[in-house]
Amino acid sequence: MAEMLEQEKKEIDLFWLRECLRLAQKARGFTAPNPMVGAVVVKDGRMVGEGYHQKAGTPHAEIHALRQARDLARGATLYVSLEPCCHYGKTPPCTDAIMKAGIQRVVCCMQDPNPKVGGHGLALLRAAGIAVECGLLEQEAQQINEIFMVNMTQKRPFVALKAALTLDGKMTAQDGSSKWITGEEARKHGQYLRHQYGAVLTGSGTVLKDNPQMNVRLENLLQPKRIVLDRYLKVAWPAKILQVQEAQTILITASEEEIKKAALKEKGVTVCTMPAGTDGFVLPDLLQMLYEMGIRSILVEAGPRLCTSFIQQDLVDKYYLFYAPKLVGGAAAPSLWEGAGCPSMAQAKQLKQMRIEPIGEDILISAYGKTW
């Protein structure tokens, strides 16, 4: 009997935590650099308050839920997808509001990876006599906030890589043509992916060859910053990527040609100079610099050489690989991972949590390159 009651209690907790995760995703990434969080207040089996964190600097999910619940919060259970904060930032600690509201029990999916919280919020609630449980749907909650997880645990931007490929893994035909590998629906989905990241990164070769804008051309979505790696300062006005006004364009170069750099700066381009080695920029150093500039996530959309560098150095957290029902063949047609690759199958990079999704006439394979 006790086991049945415990299982029923767990099922109830799972139900409300799934609702928290659903609410969290309504933020659609607008909370950056904060995590996406959802919360519900439940009393006598009925939800009396709900909320989600909508934007950095605004009230957290718990506050929205508690305000909606009002006096009904006393003696109720608070479900939340992430451990409540216990420190002052742009808003007061949620733990204070929870205790003041008279919440009797708190159930959350995961501890906050932020070292300013990291279990301290739950400890404060327990010390105040509130029953606390944590850990259900932890993996699901981590995935929703995968960018925040990498930021907090590795102090660098989350790196995703997007590529359009033929079924035999080619990024272009032998003549270098790549328009269009995938269909219109896949390309539209790629636009949506850009909105989910703080910046889109590409190389000068892609800019010179394709002259892309690298922006989001769908309504009511966030515009990412655009980062161009241009070691020799080959990209010049009026390249389209330099002219898009909705968000900042950052050009990274090793060139000392100050006149060229000054001309780009006058056009509103942010020009950053950093040293490069024989094989180009040192990518871990580049990521560190971008993180210090406030960039918390990057979507790499580049040619084979730059994609190879990120993959080879094990810097890709997540892959979005769009495959079209086409074959081009030929040893001269470049693939996603050029160069020496892995010497044996035993050393192949093993992707994790692969998901396959049809997108129009194409398929999207998304998978994680590493876990946190």
Secondary structure, DSSP 8 states (H G I E B T S, - for coil): -HHHHHHHHHHHHHHHHHHHHHHHGGGTTTTTTS---EEEEEETTEEEEEEE--STTS--HHHHHHHHHGGGGTT-EEEESS----S-SSS--HHHHHHHHT--EEEES----STTTTTHHHHHHHHTT-EEEE-TTHHHHHHHTHHHHHHHHHSS-EEEEEEEEETT-BSS-TTS--TTSS-HHHHHHHHHHHHTSSEEEEEHHHHHHH----S--STT----EEEEE-TT----TT-HHHH--SS-EEEEE----HHHHHHHHHTT-EEEE--EETTEE-HHHHHHHHHHTT--EEEE---HHHHHHHHHTT--SEEEEEEES-----TTS-BSS-TT--SSGGGS---EEEEEEEETTEEEEEEES---
